[in-house]
Amino acid sequence: MQDLLLIAGAGLLGGAMNAIAGGGSFVTLPALVAAGVPSLSANATSTVALVPSALATAFAYRHDFQNFEGVKFSTMAVVSVVGGVLGALLLISTPQRVFDHIFPFLLLFGVAVFAFGKSLGEFLRARIKVHPAALPIAQFALGIYGGYFGGAVGVMMLATWSVLTHASINMMQASRHLLNAAMNTTASLFFIFGGLIHWKQMGVLLVAAAIGGYVTGHYGRRLDPAKARIIITALNGVIVALVFWRQYG
């Protein structure tokens, strides 16, 4: 029961974090591992559980949705799904002992992107001339990463789109949730048929994250994303430090 309460709390917090600025998997994945779920299955279980949260949050942002300039949303969805499939297949083929060693570093990489992705995007935008084909190519690469791990993939999308497009932040927020849900839904099918899901933990996490994502997504548009990002970055940093301490301490 204590483990399920831990997972439920992580789901509420993770769904809320994803609605505001992303990074929810930095809470849900370590919580599942702390509750005794192997890291590989925890990654897959977290991915499946956060799909409804992404959909619920996207619905809350539905009035801000638009197509990308010069690129149809359907194209972005297709490359996200194909990338998600490749990432999922790569995860399924990864041995458990190998993933045990690399997942703390994936978390660390995601935290770094979460903390500095926006500033890096602005830096690159001022110095790079963008080719029209760059956006779907970049989204394909993001789909692979999202299907394999997914930590901070929403932040990566925002940082990438800020370099390659002139879209508003609310439009990008709506799109990142829809595309994140598209790639994760596809990846989830492979994880389910691959037998990686811990269903009881996934059910608790799914319900809690959907509630946290929708409620926060409804009111989160009024929050200051910059301040929220600082708080979430600090929280994520503490969590990743605990993961490293548990793994290698």
C-alpha positions in Angstrom: 0.0 0.0 0.0 2.9 2.4 0.8 4.4 1.7 -2.6 1.0 2.4 -4.4 0.6 5.7 -2.4 4.2 6.7 -3.5 3.3 5.9 -7.1 0.0 7.8 -6.8 1.7 10.9 -5.4 4.4 10.7 -8.1 1.7 10.4 -10.8 -0.1 13.5 -9.5 3.1 15.5 -9.4 4.4 14.1 -12.7 1.2 14.9 -14.5 1.2 18.4 -13.1 4.9 18.9 -14.1 4.2 17.8 -17.6 1.3 20.2 -17.9 3.3 23.2 -16.8 6.8 22.7 -18.2 7.5 19.0 -18.7 9.8 16.6 -16.8 7.2 14.5 -15.2 9.0 11.2 -16.0 11.8 12.3 -13.7 9.4 11.8 -10.8 7.4 8.8 -12.1 10.3 6.6 -13.2 12.3 6.8 -10.0 9.1 6.3 -8.0 8.4 3.1 -9.8 12.0 1.9 -9.3 11.8 2.8 -5.6 8.6 0.8 -5.4 10.5 -2.3 -6.7 9.8 -2.2 -10.4 12.9 -3.1 -12.5 14.2 0.0 -14.3 13.5 -1.3 -17.8 9.9 -2.2 -16.9 9.6 1.0 -14.9 10.5 3.0 -18.0 7.9 1.2 -20.1 5.3 1.3 -17.4 5.8 5.1 -16.9 5.5 5.7 -20.7 2.2 3.8 -20.9 0.8 5.5 -17.8 1.6 9.1 -18.9 -0.1 8.8 -22.3 -3.6 9.7 -21.0 -2.1 12.6 -19.0 -0.6 14.0 -22.2 -3.9 13.6 -24.0 -5.8 15.2 -21.1 -3.4 18.1 -21.0 -3.5 18.6 -24.8 -7.3 18.8 -24.5 -6.9 21.6 -22.0 -4.7 23.5 -24.5 -7.0 22.7 -27.5 -7.9 26.3 -28.2 -4.2 27.1 -28.8 -3.5 24.3 -31.3 -2.4 25.3 -34.9 -0.4 23.7 -37.7 3.3 24.4 -37.9 4.5 26.9 -40.5 5.3 25.1 -43.8 4.8 21.6 -42.2 1.5 19.8 -41.8 0.8 18.5 -38.4 0.0 15.1 -39.9 3.6 15.0 -41.2 4.9 15.7 -37.7 2.6 13.0 -36.3 3.8 10.4 -38.7 7.5 11.0 -38.1 6.9 11.1 -34.4 5.1 7.7 -34.5 7.7 6.1 -36.8 10.5 7.4 -34.5 8.6 6.1 -31.5 8.4 2.6 -33.0 12.1 2.5 -33.6 12.8 3.8 -30.0 10.5 1.2 -28.5 12.1 -1.6 -30.4 15.5 -0.4 -29.3 14.4 -0.4 -25.7 12.9 -3.9 -25.9 16.2 -5.2 -27.3 18.2 -3.6 -24.5 19.2 -6.1 -21.7 18.0 -5.3 -18.2 21.5 -5.1 -16.7 22.6 -2.7 -19.4 19.6 -0.4 -18.9 20.2 -0.5 -15.1 23.5 1.2 -15.7 22.5 3.7 -18.3 19.1 4.9 -17.0 20.6 7.2 -14.3 22.7 8.9 -17.1 19.6 9.2 -19.3 17.9 11.0 -16.4 20.9 13.2 -15.9 20.9 14.1 -19.6 17.2 14.8 -19.5 17.7 17.1 -16.5 20.4 19.0 -18.3 18.3 19.5 -21.4 15.4 20.6 -19.2 17.5 23.1 -17.4 19.4 24.6 -20.4 17.3 23.6 -23.5 15.4 26.8 -23.8 18.6 29.0 -23.6 20.4 26.7 -26.0 17.5 27.0 -28.4 17.6 30.8 -28.3 21.4 30.7 -28.8 21.2 28.5 -31.9 18.3 30.4 -33.4 20.3 33.5 -33.5 23.1 31.7 -35.4 21.6 29.1 -37.6 19.7 29.4 -40.9 17.0 26.8 -40.9 16.2 24.6 -43.9 12.4 23.7 -44.3 13.2 20.0 -44.1 14.9 20.4 -40.7 11.7 20.3 -38.6 10.4 16.8 -39.6 13.9 15.4 -39.5 14.4 16.7 -36.0 11.0 15.5 -34.9 11.9 12.0 -36.2 15.0 12.0 -34.0 13.0 13.2 -31.1 10.5 10.4 -31.7 13.3 7.8 -31.4 14.4 9.3 -28.1 10.8 9.5 -26.9 10.1 5.9 -27.7 13.2 4.7 -26.0 13.3 6.8 -22.9 11.2 10.0 -23.1 12.7 11.9 -20.2 12.5 15.6 -21.1 11.4 14.9 -24.7 8.7 17.5 -24.4 11.3 20.1 -23.4 13.5 18.9 -26.3 10.6 19.5 -28.6 10.0 23.0 -27.3 13.7 23.9 -27.5 13.9 22.4 -31.1 10.8 24.2 -32.3 11.9 27.5 -30.8 14.9 27.2 -33.1 13.1 25.9 -36.2 9.8 27.8 -36.1 8.2 31.1 -34.9 5.3 29.3 -33.1 3.9 30.8 -29.9 4.6 29.1 -26.7 0.9 28.1 -26.2 0.7 26.6 -29.7 3.9 24.6 -29.0 2.6 23.5 -25.6 -0.5 22.0 -27.3 1.5 20.4 -30.1 4.1 18.9 -27.8 1.4 17.1 -25.8 -0.3 15.7 -28.9 2.9 14.6 -30.5 4.3 13.2 -27.3 1.1 11.2 -26.8 1.3 10.0 -30.4 4.8 8.6 -30.1 4.2 7.2 -26.7 1.0 5.5 -27.6 2.7 3.7 -30.4 5.6 2.8 -28.2 3.2 1.6 -25.5 1.7 -1.0 -27.8 5.1 -2.6 -28.2 5.8 -2.4 -24.5 2.5 -4.1 -23.7 2.9 -6.9 -26.2 6.5 -7.2 -25.0 5.3 -8.0 -21.5 7.1 -5.1 -19.9 4.2 -3.5 -18.1 3.5 -3.8 -14.3 -0.3 -3.4 -14.6 -1.2 -2.6 -11.0 1.4 0.1 -10.7 0.6 1.4 -14.2 -3.1 1.7 -13.3 -2.5 3.8 -10.2 0.1 6.0 -12.0 -2.2 6.4 -15.1 -5.2 7.7 -13.1 -3.1 10.0 -10.8 -1.1 11.5 -13.8 -4.3 12.1 -15.8 -5.9 14.0 -12.9 -2.7 16.0 -12.2 -2.2 16.7 -15.9 -5.7 17.9 -16.7 -6.3 20.0 -13.6 -2.9 21.7 -13.8 -3.2 22.0 -17.6 -6.5 23.8 -17.1 -5.1 26.3 -14.7 -1.4 26.1 -15.6 -1.7 28.5 -18.6 -1.9 31.3 -16.0 1.4 30.3 -14.4 4.8 31.7 -15.2 6.6 28.9 -17.1 10.1 30.4 -16.3 9.5 30.2 -12.5 7.9 26.8 -12.8 10.9 25.6 -14.7 13.3 26.7 -12.0 11.4 24.8 -9.3 11.0 21.7 -11.4 14.7 21.7 -12.4 15.7 21.9 -8.7 13.3 19.1 -7.9 14.5 16.9 -10.8 18.1 17.6 -9.8 17.5 16.3 -6.3 15.7 13.2 -7.6 18.5 12.3 -10.1 21.1 12.8 -7.3 19.2 10.3 -5.2 19.0 7.8 -8.1 22.8 8.0 -8.5 23.3 7.6 -4.8 21.1 4.5 -4.7 22.7 3.0 -7.9 26.3 3.7 -7.2 26.6 4.9 -3.5 
